[in-house]
Amino acid sequence: MAESYFREGAYEKASQLFETLEKNNPFNTRYLKRLITCYQETNNYNKAAEHLQKKLLDNPSQQYLRIEIGYNLERQKKPILAKKEYDFAIKAIDLNPSLGGIMGRMFQQNNLLDYAVAAYSKTMKLDKNASYEFQIAQIYGEKGAFEKMFEFYIALIDKNESYLNGVQRYVSKYISNDALSNNNIAFKKALLKKSISNPKNAWNELLSWLFTKQKEYKKAFIQEKALFNRDPNYIETMFRLGKIAFENNNTKISKECFEFILEKTNFIEEKLTAELFLLKIMTKNAEKEYSFFFEKVLQKYGVNRNTLEIQLEFANYLTFKKNNPVEAIKVLEKAITLSSSKFKTAKIKLKLGEVLVFTGRFNKALLYFSQVQIQLKNHPLAQEARFKVAQTSYFKGDFKWAKSQLKILKGSTTQLIANDAVDLFLIISDNEPKDSIPSGLIDFAKADLLAYQNKNIEAILTYNKILEKYQGQTIEDEAMFNQASVYLKEKQYTKAIGNLLKIISINVDGILVDDSYYLLAEIYKNNIKDYQKASEYYQKIIFEKPSSIYLVNARKKYRELRGDVIN
């Protein structure tokens, strides 16, 4: 009740209750602090001073009361007298170091941060078992002294490595994906300095984590190798780095990670996972025939339940890279007979459904997707199946059913599925025919299906028909953007660029403008090798679209092209 009155600002009523509470619990500093604050908020500074002085007189060992006496003076604009009390409190720690922790907290509560640091620091100096690095680091964070903050967080780990994950969590609030930010540089310097003076695995772990966050995967790989050479259990973090590098299209470092694992491990499961990712890397942007490599790995380890993930990847390669869905279906039908896990079976059925959509057999595909939904309710695989039901219905032209499924998925716990669901939902909602007037959505869905089936020339022609027939309508920029993506697949870079520039010229504030700027920059950087042009479009995002999801990557890539590399 006292706390409720206090929060409502009813300090008179609150003080009456806190007086009783504090009287019955004379050593409870929370009740005391609340009571004194009530007096101060009602301008009863004398009453606050009398109460504090009496408590100190009755219990001289409670020297922390001097902090509240000083703060009461400070609120009365008497800083010189307040300072005397604070200094008395700090000196009292020499005689009784056990007071240091409570004094540090009380200084913090009153926002007297420099005094709080002094109290904690003196206590640690007098008592080697005392550990207030965490509190000091937080204070420096509040003050914006981030270099000092990092030093104390690292000192805390140096004292007790069990704090590593906690420190990593707190540090992540202050660093970004930008290797050139002041905080990132300061944190790296603090780690390197500590790793020289007192080498530990913890510093390599944190450096690897920092470099991974900054997408400097080569540097992270060096740290992970150093960790593994000291302790083979660090193979797990090598896996993590390899997967992250793969997801971020750094196939060179990802390949090095998985080749390293394949060479070092003796466990069959680890070998198979490494083999799987090496096959994924090999076929990611491949135009050559790689079926032989899948067959070689399956011959080496056997076509059995242990190699189901590799069989799935083989079917994916056969369908979407080699346009051989018939052979893929054979691989998947065999895989279903080998699976003893309902989750693996679900993954096989999802892939089978995808292959069937590729061949245009929508109803059978929907059957497989629906089976996964029913068998694994509320599981992420069931949510993925629901999205595939919506996508297949969209391809079929059943927009009403697609929307009903997507509406459910917009709140999906799986962020990627939720994002995809929102994107497709908006495409349908924004372009649905109204009052029986054609909007081009049926043709757009057909074009998207053709692109999904890698029938790129047919897809381009279908998008062209939409652009001719529905010029000036909402579907125009969507059609141009998707067509640009297909042009990119076909290496028709000039045409892709033309589409993207037109999207920008139609409406400079359109929702696809930042996507267009970023894709333009990527084409110029990765495909045409015109770094000046790439820089211009990265700059467009930095200065014209500061709220874009591409901002961090655009800034980083712009600085790399400009030559701002810090080693």
N, C-alpha and C positions, 0 to 999 in steps of 0.2 A: 504493500500500500504506500509505503514511504517512497519507493522508487517510482511508482505511478504518479504521485503528486509532484515529485522532482521533475519528471519528464514533461509534465504539463505546465511547469513553471510556477506551481503553487508552493513556493518555497517556505512560507510561514507554516503551512500545514505539514509539509515534509520535515521541517526542522524539529517540530514537536515529536514526531515519530522517531527520527534519527537520534534525537537526544536520548530516548529510552533505549534504543538499540545499542548505541555507543556506550552508554552507562553499563549495560549488561555484558558488553563485549569490549572492554577497554583497550585491547590490543588489536582489534580489527581495524586496519587502516582504511578499508573501503568505507565503513560507516563513518569514520572520522572525517575522511575527505568530503563525503557528501554533506555532513553536518556543517563543516567549515564553509563549504561552497554556498550552502543555504544562507548562512549568516552574511557572507560577502554579497550575495545577490540581493539581499535586503538592506545593504549598507550598514550592517551591524559589525563593523570591523573591530570595534573595541571588545565586543562580546567574543568574537573569534579569537582575538589576541589573549584575552583573559583565560579562555578555555584551554588554549594551547600552552600558555605559560604554567597554568596550574598542573596540567598533565605532565609537563617536563619537570616541574618541581617535585611532584609525587613520584616520578620514575625517571631519575637522571640518566639512566642507561638508554632511554628512548631519544637519542640525539637526532634521529631522523625528523623529530618534530620541529627542529630548527628550520627545515626546508619549508614547512607550512607557515611558520612564523615569518620567515623571510618573504614568502610569496604574498602573505597578507599585507606586509609592508609595501611590497612592490605595487599591489593593487591600489594602494593609497598614494602612489607617486613618491615613494621614499626609497629610491634605488640604492643609495649609499648604505642605509641601515639594512636593507634586504641583503646586500652583498656580504655584509659582516656575518649575517646568520648562515648564509650559504657556505662561506669559508669555514665557519665553526663546524658545520656538518661534515665537510670534506676532511678536516683535521681529525674529527672523531673516529674516522675509519682506521687511523693509525693505531688507536687503542683497542678498537673492536672491529676487525675486518668483516665479521659476519653481518655488520650493518650495511655493507657496501651494496648488496643486491637490492635491498628495500629502498635505500637512498637513490640509487640509479633509477628505479621505477618511479619514485615520487618526483624526481627532477623531470623525468620524461612526461609524466602526467601534467606537469605545469609548463611543458614546452621549454624547459631550461636545458636544452640539448647539450651544450658544451659542458655544463656541470654534470649531466648524466654520464657523458663519456669520461670525465675526470673521475667520477665515483667508481664506475665499472673498472676503469684502467688501474686505479690505485688498489682496488680490491684484488685484482688478478696478480698485481705485483707483489702484494703481501701474502696472498694465499695461492700457491701453485696449483691447487686443485680446483680453484674457482674458474668458471668458464662463462664469460660474458661477451665473447666475440660476436655471437649472433645479434645480441642487443645493440652492440656498438655499430655493427654493419648496417642494421636497420636505421639507426640514427643518422649515419652518414648518407644513407639513401634519401632520408627525409630532407637532409640539408643540401642534397644535390652534389655531394662530394663523392662521386662514383668510384674514382680510383681508390680512395680510402676504403670505401664500402667493399670493393672486390678484394682488397688486401685482407680485410678482417674475415670475410667469408672463407677465403682460402686458408687463413690461419686456423679457422674452426675445423676444417677438414684435416689440416695437418695434425691437429690435436686428436681428432676422432673421425676416422673415415666413414663411419656410419651416417654422418651428416651429408654425404656427397649428393644423394638424390634430392634431399631437401634444399640444399644450397643451389643445385642446378635449377630447381623449380623457381626459387626466388630470383636468381640471376637472369632467368629467361624473361622476366618482366622488364629488364633494363637493356637487353641487347636485341638486335634485329637480324634480318637476313643480309644486311649491308655490311660487308667486311671493312668498309671505309668509315663507318660511323665511329665517333670518338669513344663511345662506351665499348664497342667491340674491340677496338685497338687497345684500350686500357685493360680490359679483361685478359686479352691474349698476352700482353706484356707482363701482367701480374703472374700469370701461370708459367710463362717461360722463365721469369726470374726465380720463381719457387722451384721449378724443375731442375734448375742449375744448382741451387743451394742445398736442396734436399729432394733428390729424385724419388718419385713414387708413381705407382700405376695410376693413382687418382688424377695426376696432372695430365697424363696421356689420355685418360678417359675424357676429361673435360675439354682438352684441346681437340680431340676427335669430334666430340659433340658440337663444339663451337664451329669447327671447319665444315662439318656436315650441314649445320644450320645456315652457314654462309655459302653453301653449295661448292665449297672448295674440296672436292672429293679426293683429289690426289693427295693433298696434305693430310686429310683424315685417314686415308689408306696407310700412309707412312706411320701414323700413330697406332693404328690397329695392328700393323705388323710387329711393331715394338712390343705391344701388349701381349700378342700371341707368343712371341719368342720367350717372354718371361713366364707366361702361364697359358697353356693350351685351352683352358676353359673360356678364354676370350674369343674363341671361334664363333660364339653366338653373336657378338657385336660385329664381327666381320660379315656375317650373314646379313645383319641389319643394314650395314653400310652398303653392301652389294645391292640389296633390294631398293634402297633409297636412291642410289645412283642410277639404277635401271629405270625407276619410275620418273626420274628427272632427265632421262635421255642421255645420261653420260655413260654410254655403253662401254667405252674404253676402260674406265675405272671399275665398272661393274664386272666386266670380263676378268680383269686382274684379280678382283676379290674372289670370284667363284673358282678361278683356276688355282688360286692359292689354297682355297679350302679343299678342292679336289686332290691336290698334291699332299696336303698335310693330314687330312682326316682318315681314320680307319673305320668309321661307322657308316654302314650302308645307307641309312636314312639321309645323313648329311651329304654323302656322295651323290645320291639321286636328286636331292634338291639342287645341288651345284650343277649337275648335268642338265636339269630342267632349265635353269636360268641361262646356261651357256647356249642351249638350243634356242631359247627365246631371243637372246642377243643376236645369234647368228641369223635368225630369220626375220628380225624386226623390220629392216628396210631392204630385205633381200629380193633380188630378181633372179637369182640362180636357182638351180634345183638342189634342194637340201634333204629330200626324202631319205637319201642314203644314210645321212647322219642320224636321223631318228631311228631307222631300222638297225643301224650299228649299235646304238645305245640299248635298244630293246633286245637285241640279240645278246648283248653283254650281260644285262641284268635280268632278262626274261620278260615275257608278256604275262604279267601276274598282278596281283593286287598291290604289290609294292610300287609298281611302275604306272599306276593309273593316271597320275598327274601328267606323266610324259605322253601317255596315250591320248589324253585330252588335248594336249598341246599339238600333237601330231595331227589330230582331226581338225583342229583350228587352222593349222598351216595348210593342210590339204584343201580345205574349203576356201579360205579367204586369201591365200597367197597363190595357190596352184589351180584354183577353179576346178577342183575334183571332189565335189561333195559326195558322189556315189561311193568312192573309196573311204571317205571320212565316216559315212554312216556305218560301213562295215566295221571300222575300227571301234566306233562307239557302241555298236550293238554287242560286239565281243566284250568290251569293257564292262558293260552292265552285268554280264554273266559272272564276271570276276569279283565284283564289288560285294563286300560284306557289311559295309557301312551305309546307313541311310543318307548320310551327308554326302558321301562320295557318289552314291547313286543319284542324288539330287543334282549334283554338279554335272554328271554325265547327261542327265535328262535335259538340263538347261542348254548344254552344248548341242545335244541332238536337236532340240527345238530351234536353236539358232541356224543350224545347218538346213533344217527343213524350211525355215523362212527364206533362206538363201535360194532354195530351189522353188519357192513359191507355193509350198504345200502348207498353207496357213493353218488349216483346221487340225491337222495332225500335230503341228507345232504347238498350237494352243492347248491340245490335250496333254502334252508333256509338261508345259508350263503350269497348267492347272493342277496336275498331280503333285508337283513340288509344293505349290501353295497349300494344298490340303494336308500333305504329309508332314510339312514342317511349319506349322502355323506360328506366326510372330518371329520366326528366325530370319536373319538377314537374307538367307537364300530364298525364302518365301517372298520377301519384299522385292528381291531381284526378279523373281518369277512374275510377280504382279506387274512390274515395269515392262517386262517382255510381252506380257499379255496386252498391255496398253499400247506398246510400240507396234506389235503385230496387228492389233485392231486398227491402229492409225494407218498402217500400210494398206490394209484392206479397204479403208475408207469408212470404217465404222467409228466415226468420231465421237458419237455420244457415249459409247461404251468405253472408249479410250479415255475420255475426260473423267468418267466416273471412277476409273481405276487410278488415274493420275491425281485426282483430288485427294484420295486416301493417302497416296504416297508422298504428298507435299510435306507431311509431318513425319516422314520416315526418320528413324534413328540413324540410318546410314546416310551421311551427308551427300555423298556422290550421287546416290539414287535420288535423294530429295531434290538436288540441283537439276538433275536430268529431267525429273518429273515436272518441276516448275517450268523449265525451258519448253518442253513439249506441250504442256498445258497452255502456256501463253501463245504458242504458235497456233494451236487449234482455236483457242478463245478469240484471239485477235483477227483470225482470218475465216471464221465460220461464215457460211453463206447467210445473208439476212434478207428476209422477205423474198426468198426464192431467187435472189440475184446472185449469179455465180461469183465466187471470190478467188478461184484458182487453187483452193486448198486441196481438192481431189488430185489435180495435176501435180501439185507440190509434193504430196505424199507419194505419188508414183515416182517422181524424180528422186526423192530421198531413198525409196526402195531400190531403185536402179543403182544409186551410189553405194548403198549397203551391199548390193550384189556384185560390186566392182564392174558394172556395165557402164563405164564412165562416159563413153561417147554418147550413148543413148540418154544418160542422165543430163549431160550438157545440153543436148537438143531439147529435152523436155523443159529444162529451166528456161531455155531461149523462148519457147512457146509461151511460157508464163509471163516473161518479161515483155513480150510483144503484145499479149492479150490484156494484161492487167497493169499496164504502165500507170504510175501515179497512185496505185492502191497500196494498202498496208503490206501486202505480201511481196512487194517489189524488192525491198532491201534484203529481206530474208532469202529470196531466190538468188539474188546477186551474190550474197555472202556464201551460201551453200555451193553455188556454182564455182565461185573462186576456189573453194576447198577442193573441188573435183579437178579444176584446172591445175591446181598445185600437185595433185596426185599424178596427173598426166605430164607434169613438168612444163606446162604451158604458162610460164611465169609472167609474160607480158600481158596475157589475157586476165590472169588472176589479179595483177596489179590494176588493170583497167577497171575491173569490177569494184575493187576496194576503193579506188579513188572516186568512182561514181557514187558509191554509198555515202561517202563523206560530203560530196558536193550537193547531194539531194537534201540532206539535213545535217548540218554540222553538230546539232545537239541530239541526233538520233541515238537509240540505245545500242546500235552496232558500231558506232564510230570508234570507240576506244579499242574494240576487237579488231577493227579494220586497221587502225594505226599500228597496233602490235603485230598483226599478221604481215603488214607491209614491211615493218622493220625486220622481222624474221626472214622474209623472202630475200630482202636486200643483203642481209648479213650472211645467211646460211647458203643461199642458192646462187645469187648473182654476185656476191662478194663485193658489193658497192657499200663500203663501210660509212662513207660520208652520208649517203642517203639513209642508211639504217639509223645512223645517229640522229638525223633530222626527225625521223618518226618516233624514236624513243623519246626525244625531247618534247614532241607534241603531247605525249602522254604525261610527262613530268610537269609541264607548264600549263597544259590546257585541260587535263583530266586527272586532277590530283586525288580524286576519290576512286579511281579505277582499280580493279583487282590486279591489274598488270603493273601498277606503279613501282613496287619494290624491284621486280625483275627488270623493268625498263630502266630504272635508275642504275642498277648494277651493271647491266649490259652497256648502257651509254658510257659509264665511267671506264669500263674495260676497253671499249673502242677508243676512248680518248687517251688511254694509256695510264690511267690512275691505278696502277697495280702496287699494292703494298705487300712486301714479303716478310 
